[in-house]
Amino acid sequence: MAKKTIEQAERAFEDSVRDSFLRDRELRALQTAAQEALAALYARQDELVRQAKAEQYITGSTNLEDWLASIRMRVELPRL
């Protein structure tokens, strides 16, 4: 009887460790995906700022509100 209880406890422990490992792996994958999405957003932001600065240079506009509006019009946030 005690041997059976010990075996059940060992199996339960192994299952718990396996589940914990799988959850940890899933969380790391989600974290990596979130970091990649954030990097893509920063890259897009940099691109938009470069474009807006180029437009500002070409048009000679020094109006900050126009410059910010031109960036806002092009920003597309990803849908979750």
C-alpha positions as CSV (number, residue, x, y, z in Angstrom):
1,M,0.0,0.0,0.0
2,A,2.8,2.5,0.9
3,K,4.7,1.5,-2.2
4,K,1.6,2.3,-4.4
5,T,1.2,5.7,-2.6
6,I,4.8,6.5,-3.2
7,E,4.6,5.6,-6.9
8,Q,1.5,7.8,-7.2
9,A,3.2,10.7,-5.5
10,E,6.2,10.2,-7.8
11,R,4.0,10.2,-10.9
12,A,2.1,13.3,-9.7
13,F,5.5,15.0,-9.1
14,E,6.7,14.1,-12.6
15,D,3.5,15.3,-14.1
16,S,3.7,18.6,-12.2
17,V,7.3,19.1,-13.4
18,R,6.4,18.3,-17.0
19,D,3.4,20.7,-16.9
20,S,5.6,23.4,-15.4
21,F,8.2,22.9,-18.1
22,L,5.6,23.1,-20.8
23,R,4.0,26.3,-19.3
24,D,7.5,27.9,-19.1
25,R,8.2,27.0,-22.7
26,E,4.9,28.5,-23.8
27,L,5.5,31.7,-21.8
28,R,9.0,32.1,-23.4
29,A,7.4,31.7,-26.8
30,L,4.8,34.3,-26.0
31,Q,7.5,36.6,-24.7
32,T,9.6,36.2,-27.8
33,A,6.6,36.9,-30.0
34,A,5.8,40.1,-28.0
35,Q,9.4,41.3,-28.2
36,E,9.4,40.7,-32.0
37,A,6.1,42.6,-32.4
38,L,7.4,45.5,-30.3
39,A,10.6,45.6,-32.4
40,A,8.5,45.8,-35.5
41,L,6.4,48.6,-34.0
42,Y,9.6,50.6,-33.2
43,A,10.9,50.0,-36.7
44,R,7.7,51.2,-38.2
45,Q,7.8,54.3,-35.9
46,D,11.3,55.0,-37.0
47,E,10.3,54.7,-40.6
48,L,7.3,57.1,-40.1
49,V,9.5,59.6,-38.4
50,R,12.1,59.5,-41.2
51,Q,9.3,59.9,-43.8
52,A,7.8,62.8,-41.8
53,K,11.2,64.5,-41.5
54,A,11.7,64.1,-45.3
55,E,8.3,65.6,-46.0
56,Q,9.0,68.4,-43.6
57,Y,12.3,69.1,-45.4
58,I,10.8,68.9,-48.9
59,T,7.8,71.1,-48.0
60,G,9.7,73.4,-45.8
61,S,7.0,73.1,-43.2
62,T,8.0,73.9,-39.6
63,N,4.6,73.5,-38.2
64,L,4.9,70.8,-35.5
65,E,1.2,70.0,-35.5
66,D,1.3,69.3,-39.3
67,W,4.3,67.1,-38.8
68,L,2.7,65.1,-35.9
69,A,-0.6,64.8,-37.9
70,S,1.2,63.3,-40.9
71,I,2.7,60.7,-38.6
72,R,-0.6,59.9,-36.8
73,M,-2.4,59.4,-40.2
74,R,0.0,56.6,-41.1
75,V,0.2,54.8,-37.8
76,E,-1.4,51.4,-38.0
77,L,-1.5,49.4,-34.8
78,P,-1.7,45.6,-35.0
79,R,-5.0,44.0,-34.1
80,L,-4.7,41.6,-31.1
